[in-house]
Amino acid sequence: MALIRKGGRDMDVQRAQEITNSPTMANVTYNGTRIYIEHVDQQNGTTTIHPLDEPNNKQSVSVSSLVEH
């Protein structure tokens, strides 16, 4: 199962889904860049994301590559 790292503590894909569904913006990064999670594919452990300042720069990445701060 794919994981998100949070301060040294692992979370599962369910946390990525919780972040996506939350009205509160979470501080999540991909390769050091703050991102917005648009969609979570729980079957494949991937997410569709974009940098906060580039909403048209969408990409699909592994949930395990995301870090919540």
N, C-alpha and C positions, 0 to 999 in steps of 0.2 A: 504494500500500500504506500502511496506517495505521502510525503510529510512536508509540513511547513515548520521551519525552525523559529522558535520564539525565545529569545534570551537563553539559549542553551536547552530549552525544553521543546520536545517534539510535539506536534499536533497533527491530526489526520486531515484528510480532504474535507471532512465535515466542517472543520474550522474555516476553511476557505469559503465554503458555502454560507456559513454564518456571517462572515465578513461581507459577502456579496449581498446578503439579505438585510443587513443592518442599516438603519438610517444614519448611523454614526460612521464617519470616515475613519478607517483604521490606518495606521502608519505601517504600510507594507512596502518593501523594496524588492526589486529584481536587479541583480548586478549593481547594487548601490544606488539605483534610481527609484525614487518614489513612484508607485504605480497605483492604478485603479483596476480592480478585478471586475471585469464585465460578466464573465460566465465561468462556471466550473463544470467540467466534464468528469463526474465522479467515477464513471466506468473506466476511463483511461488515465485518470490522475493528472489531467491537464487543465489549464485555465486560459481564458482569453483575457489579455491585459492591455493597457496602454499607459505610457508615462502621463503623469498628471498634467503636464504642460503640452502634451502632444496627443490629443484625443483621436486623431486620425492615424496614428502609428500603432495599429493593433497587431498583436502577435500571440501565438499560442505557445505556452511554455509549460514545463512540468511544475506541478505544485511544489515539488521538493526544492525547486530553485528560488522560491519566495521566502522572504524573511519578514516576520512581523516584529516590530520594535515596541 
